[in-house]
């Protein structure tokens, strides 16, 4: 099972409210959130960790377990307890996916006007043709972009992998070299596109939990 949680912030909190949320994290993570100068970046860091804590509690974890986070050579965080998670943020939304089955990757993007042809090198010839013939090319661009990002995040090597080698065969299937992935598009909120990916080893179901506050 995969649990997907998200939080949306649209304005700056009162200092005492921000402090209340901040104190829910271990002290080292409080300090890390405060290193950011922009309040938007502080919130992204803070609420991403809070979503993770909230989700992990359902699997028997505590806030203190964040102190045991480790990072692979590509800086992807993980816990050595057969639990898998991934975070993403864009605009004023931060999102967290958690699974007790296998690796996952999630990506969310705020859909803004964009010259999609500036990114043509990351798409296959077939993907570019589909975008070119689409009645909504920008929408199709963000679909492919989030799918590709979610796949490389599931692999755990981030942008060290070439997005052009992530091949989208249809809306729910994708491949990277000899690896295959199941894709699920998650409807979050208007103006955003979100994709979830996991390796095709066993089927999975998604339990979406949408959070507005704690």
Phi, psi and omega in degrees: 000143176244130176254132179241124181234144175216160179222139179240128177243133185243349180206164182287137180280160170297145184307321181290328178289317177300316179297321179301313179292320183300321183288356175282348181259155172303155189300322181297326180282332173297315181297320181296318179297323183283350178290337180284141183275320181280136180296329179298320179289324176299316181293320179301313180293313183298306186287335173298314179292322179294321175298319179297314178301313181301313181292320182292333180301328180291347177252014176089011179271163177238168178304322183297338181292343175298335179294346182259011176299138174240168183227135177282181185294347178256013175072022174275124181285150178203163174241141182271058182219033179056039176228140185234142181208162178205143181241151175208156177208153175195144182059233179248027178239134171240139187224148183223132176243136182227136179222145174254018183246309183197175182301147178219160174221142180224143177218137176233141179223134171283126184277109178243159176304136185207147174274097188295337184283350173287347182246021188297339183286347181266359182247152176283167179301319180293320179295318178296322179294319178296317178298317181297326182268357183286146175287343177225076185303320181294320178299315180295323177302311182293329176298308181295320181299310182293324177297312181298316180296318181296325180293311182291334176286326176294324177292327175095016180242001175055215185286007171291343178262142180284122180299334182295340180268358172272113188254120179270114181272325173199192187294339184232014178225143181205156180218152173224109184056245182258014179255142180241147185226146172266133181246137172233124176276129183248124180278104182267282179214160181302135179093001180232149175234137185220135179229144179240135182228144169214152181299144180280088174240326178202153180293154176222156176243157182241126175252108184271128177238111183261120184251136174255335178201177181247000000 
